[in-house]
């Protein structure tokens, strides 16, 4: 995800006193949150194999005095229940953080860099987990709200649909969650700024695989006797861009990127088959349907015209991350309480990155907000570094969200 998607955000000058009313108790927890994060960063775990991380999270929640701590939701997810001083509101909201890392070799040079070869927290999920743990500790201590807060620690966000797995295990119904909120760090956005928008904020993320079949032959002596799968595949790659250019409304967004092309075993043999793989992103469910249908039609038509065939496998992975209007306004209001109105962009331009919190927003009203990290490497870069200075902003946001949506009176 790139900051180039963001319109300019007004900054305070260096001479201006910064408005950052982080909760005092949260500020006092900063070193502890950073220590948790560094430990998670040193020991990254992939997809559903977050056993160590989930175990530490569950132990901490029990130490904090959460009313209930349940493990094994969505295979390795953890759910904590914190009841407020009152329960007259009958309201229950969920706060979600992700725990998994990425299959990337770290090059950050940090003293607490990954100790697991080939794995790294390159998307800041270690920070997300630490911020929500800090908020859980504060909420369990103070309980200054009327209702129930559910803290959700999710595995397998990075391509494993862990959010859906937790939902399938009864996350929303078992704990009676009525609203759900998520947050992600954002490199390139000024440190401590928040960004959100109602409606789509992140794209659907799907995969496509096209198997092209032709007729093998000699590339030099008899190309006219063959049906060239490479030629067909190349034409399909070009042809798919016509979907974006000529089928999708120009005021809407779609991305079709063929990122793999596998064919052939020798420099002079026309291969019988070719395999294309790619990703598809959209910000509108109707556009998603259109693109899925047209990819199959275009690939089949081009292959047939050149004497071959094409079989398309389209896999829907993550839906559009669609913020609900009321809840997005609530989230923006809470963010303004933390950092001031000049540091909240509540009409941010949507990004084409995907996020499996989208599954939770399909089940319950809620909102997903972005928290600025300042300058630095983008997510999924081997030298990415989470900015510990935003831990207090994130934890304070979670706390104020609970206290503002479920006021104790």
Secondary structure in CASP SS format (residue, H / E / C, confidence):
PFRMAT SS
TARGET T0000
AUTHOR 0000-0000-0000
METHOD secondary structure of the structure
MODEL  1
X C 1.00
X C 1.00
X H 1.00
X H 1.00
X H 1.00
X C 1.00
X C 1.00
X C 1.00
X C 1.00
X C 1.00
X C 1.00
X C 1.00
X C 1.00
X C 1.00
X C 1.00
X C 1.00
X C 1.00
X C 1.00
X C 1.00
X C 1.00
X C 1.00
X C 1.00
X C 1.00
X H 1.00
X H 1.00
X H 1.00
X H 1.00
X H 1.00
X C 1.00
X H 1.00
X H 1.00
X H 1.00
X H 1.00
X H 1.00
X H 1.00
X H 1.00
X H 1.00
X H 1.00
X H 1.00
X H 1.00
X H 1.00
X H 1.00
X C 1.00
X C 1.00
X C 1.00
X E 1.00
X C 1.00
X C 1.00
X C 1.00
X C 1.00
X H 1.00
X H 1.00
X H 1.00
X H 1.00
X H 1.00
X H 1.00
X H 1.00
X H 1.00
X H 1.00
X H 1.00
X H 1.00
X H 1.00
X H 1.00
X H 1.00
X C 1.00
X C 1.00
X C 1.00
X E 1.00
X E 1.00
X E 1.00
X E 1.00
X E 1.00
X E 1.00
X C 1.00
X C 1.00
X C 1.00
X E 1.00
X E 1.00
X E 1.00
X E 1.00
X E 1.00
X E 1.00
X E 1.00
X C 1.00
X C 1.00
X E 1.00
X C 1.00
X C 1.00
X C 1.00
X C 1.00
X C 1.00
X E 1.00
X E 1.00
X E 1.00
X E 1.00
X E 1.00
X E 1.00
X E 1.00
X C 1.00
X C 1.00
X E 1.00
X E 1.00
X C 1.00
X C 1.00
X C 1.00
X C 1.00
X C 1.00
X C 1.00
X C 1.00
X C 1.00
X C 1.00
X C 1.00
X C 1.00
X C 1.00
X C 1.00
X C 1.00
X C 1.00
X C 1.00
X C 1.00
X E 1.00
X C 1.00
X C 1.00
X C 1.00
X C 1.00
X H 1.00
X H 1.00
X H 1.00
X H 1.00
X H 1.00
X H 1.00
X H 1.00
X H 1.00
X H 1.00
X H 1.00
X H 1.00
X H 1.00
X H 1.00
X H 1.00
X H 1.00
X H 1.00
X H 1.00
X H 1.00
X C 1.00
X C 1.00
X C 1.00
X E 1.00
X C 1.00
X E 1.00
X E 1.00
X E 1.00
X E 1.00
X E 1.00
X E 1.00
X E 1.00
X C 1.00
X C 1.00
X C 1.00
X C 1.00
X C 1.00
X C 1.00
X C 1.00
X H 1.00
X H 1.00
X H 1.00
X H 1.00
X H 1.00
X H 1.00
X H 1.00
X C 1.00
X C 1.00
X H 1.00
X H 1.00
X H 1.00
X H 1.00
X C 1.00
X C 1.00
X C 1.00
X C 1.00
X E 1.00
X E 1.00
X E 1.00
X E 1.00
X E 1.00
X E 1.00
X E 1.00
X E 1.00
X E 1.00
X C 1.00
X C 1.00
X C 1.00
X C 1.00
X C 1.00
X C 1.00
X E 1.00
X E 1.00
X C 1.00
X C 1.00
X C 1.00
X E 1.00
X E 1.00
X E 1.00
X E 1.00
X C 1.00
X E 1.00
X E 1.00
X E 1.00
X E 1.00
X E 1.00
X E 1.00
X E 1.00
X E 1.00
X E 1.00
X E 1.00
X C 1.00
X E 1.00
X C 1.00
X E 1.00
X E 1.00
X C 1.00
X C 1.00
X C 1.00
X C 1.00
X H 1.00
X H 1.00
X H 1.00
X C 1.00
X E 1.00
X C 1.00
X H 1.00
X H 1.00
X H 1.00
X H 1.00
X H 1.00
X H 1.00
X H 1.00
X H 1.00
X H 1.00
X H 1.00
X H 1.00
X H 1.00
X H 1.00
X H 1.00
X H 1.00
X H 1.00
X H 1.00
X H 1.00
X C 1.00
X C 1.00
X C 1.00
X C 1.00
X C 1.00
X C 1.00
X C 1.00
X E 1.00
X E 1.00
X E 1.00
X E 1.00
X E 1.00
X E 1.00
X E 1.00
X E 1.00
X E 1.00
X E 1.00
X C 1.00
X C 1.00
X C 1.00
X C 1.00
X C 1.00
X E 1.00
X E 1.00
X C 1.00
X C 1.00
X E 1.00
X E 1.00
X E 1.00
X E 1.00
X E 1.00
X E 1.00
X E 1.00
X E 1.00
X E 1.00
X E 1.00
X C 1.00
X C 1.00
X H 1.00
X H 1.00
X H 1.00
X H 1.00
X H 1.00
X H 1.00
X H 1.00
X H 1.00
X H 1.00
X H 1.00
X H 1.00
X H 1.00
X H 1.00
X H 1.00
X H 1.00
X H 1.00
X H 1.00
X H 1.00
X H 1.00
X H 1.00
X H 1.00
X C 1.00
X C 1.00
X C 1.00
X E 1.00
X E 1.00
X E 1.00
X E 1.00
X E 1.00
X E 1.00
X E 1.00
X E 1.00
X E 1.00
X E 1.00
X C 1.00
X C 1.00
X E 1.00
X E 1.00
X E 1.00
X C 1.00
X H 1.00
X H 1.00
X H 1.00
X H 1.00
X H 1.00
X H 1.00
X H 1.00
X H 1.00
X H 1.00
X H 1.00
X H 1.00
X H 1.00
X H 1.00
X H 1.00
X H 1.00
X C 1.00
X H 1.00
X H 1.00
X H 1.00
X E 1.00
X E 1.00
X C 1.00
X C 1.00
X C 1.00
X C 1.00
X C 1.00
X E 1.00
X C 1.00
X C 1.00
X C 1.00
X C 1.00
X C 1.00
X H 1.00
X H 1.00
X H 1.00
X H 1.00
X H 1.00
X H 1.00
X H 1.00
X C 1.00
X E 1.00
X E 1.00
X E 1.00
X E 1.00
X E 1.00
X E 1.00
X E 1.00
X E 1.00
X E 1.00
X E 1.00
X C 1.00
X C 1.00
X C 1.00
X C 1.00
X C 1.00
X C 1.00
X C 1.00
X C 1.00
X C 1.00
X C 1.00
X C 1.00
X C 1.00
X C 1.00
X H 1.00
X H 1.00
X H 1.00
X H 1.00
X H 1.00
X H 1.00
X H 1.00
X H 1.00
X H 1.00
X H 1.00
X H 1.00
X H 1.00
X H 1.00
X H 1.00
X H 1.00
X H 1.00
X H 1.00
X H 1.00
X C 1.00
X C 1.00
X C 1.00
X C 1.00
END
